[in-house]
Amino acid sequence: MDLYEVEGALVCTRRINGLKHVSLRVLRDGRGKRLVATDPVGARSGNQVFTVSGSAARYAQGDFSVLTDLTIGGIIDDRDKESSVSAAKPDGAPATPSKKCLKL
């Protein structure tokens, strides 16, 4: 699971059948990288969210037939900002897990 900020909705009037009519959101990580995720929880612009990726994303979407590999798993209400939750350190080395937990 990773943390992102929602930039906004992604509107697609034409899409493959495997995406059905699910809501899509543009997400941004701490480095500015953008990704697109399905959104079964109704996240809004500016919300901090956590995501579920890989084959688990299809289960998190609630419909295994939806073709996705990134799904918003929840909207974050509060978190311990001192905890290390990034996927990697700025130098590209893996992050050392923090002993503090996220407050959700």
Secondary structure, 3 states (H helix, E strand, C coil): CEEEEEEEECCCCCCCHHHCCCCEEEEECCCCCEEEEECCCCCCCCCEEEEEECCHHHHHHCCCCCCCCEEEEEECCCCCCCCCCCCECCCCCECCCCCCCCCC
